[in-house]
Amino acid sequence: MKKVLGLSVLMVAVMSVSAFAGVGGTEFQSIYDLILGWAQGYLGKTIALVMFLAGIGMGVARQSIWAAVMGVSAAITVYYAPNIIDSIVAATI
């Protein structure tokens, strides 16, 4: 029983330190801003549009809706994934 209690206290101590994992590391801020600008700027929109059109084209060629669904979902993921990842990483308890 003492081992479980000691392990529980250790886990709480470790998890409380890692709750602020998304707030440091300003030396990577310029790289993050550059990649975020690419993903949500004209490059990201172009990649999303190409994925969408390729999915529609594959869907017509294969006569299946699933290729078109994959193209649309990939396009949505390319554009919205940076915001979702940023929200998850920057969340504090």
C-alpha positions in Angstrom: 0.0 0.0 0.0 2.9 2.4 0.8 4.4 1.7 -2.6 1.1 2.7 -4.4 0.9 5.9 -2.3 4.5 6.8 -3.0 4.1 6.2 -6.7 0.9 8.3 -6.7 2.7 11.2 -5.1 5.6 10.9 -7.5 3.2 10.9 -10.5 1.4 14.0 -9.2 4.7 15.8 -8.8 5.9 14.8 -12.3 2.7 15.8 -14.0 2.5 19.2 -12.2 5.9 20.1 -13.7 5.0 19.1 -17.2 1.7 21.1 -17.2 3.5 24.2 -18.7 5.3 22.4 -21.5 3.9 24.7 -24.3 5.0 28.0 -22.9 8.8 27.9 -23.2 11.3 27.5 -26.0 11.2 31.0 -27.5 14.3 30.2 -29.6 12.1 28.2 -31.9 9.4 30.9 -32.2 10.7 32.2 -35.6 10.7 28.7 -37.1 7.3 28.0 -35.8 5.9 31.2 -37.2 7.5 30.5 -40.6 6.0 27.0 -40.8 2.6 28.2 -39.5 2.7 31.0 -42.2 3.4 28.4 -44.8 0.6 26.0 -43.6 -2.1 28.7 -43.3 -0.8 31.1 -46.0 -0.9 30.7 -49.7 1.3 27.6 -49.7 -1.0 25.7 -47.3 -4.1 26.8 -49.2 -2.5 25.7 -52.5 -1.6 22.3 -51.0 -5.1 21.9 -49.6 -6.7 22.8 -52.9 -4.4 20.4 -54.8 -5.3 17.6 -52.3 -9.0 18.4 -52.8 -8.8 18.4 -56.6 -6.7 15.2 -56.6 -9.2 13.5 -54.3 -12.1 14.6 -56.5 -10.2 13.4 -59.6 -9.4 10.0 -58.0 -13.0 9.7 -56.9 -14.3 10.2 -60.4 -11.7 7.9 -61.9 -12.4 5.1 -59.4 -16.1 5.9 -59.3 -15.9 5.9 -55.5 -16.7 8.6 -53.0 -14.0 7.6 -50.6 -11.1 9.1 -52.6 -13.0 12.4 -52.7 -13.6 12.2 -48.9 -9.9 11.5 -48.3 -9.0 14.5 -50.4 -11.3 16.8 -48.6 -10.3 15.5 -45.2 -6.6 15.9 -46.0 -7.2 19.5 -47.2 -9.1 20.3 -44.0 -6.3 18.7 -41.9 -3.5 20.7 -43.7 -5.3 24.0 -42.9 -6.6 23.4 -39.4 -4.0 21.1 -37.9 -1.7 23.9 -36.7 -4.4 25.6 -34.7 -5.5 22.3 -33.1 -1.9 21.3 -32.3 -1.2 24.8 -30.8 -4.3 24.5 -28.6 -3.3 21.1 -27.3 0.3 21.9 -26.6 -0.4 25.4 -25.1 -3.1 24.1 -22.8 -2.4 24.7 -19.1 -4.0 23.0 -16.2 
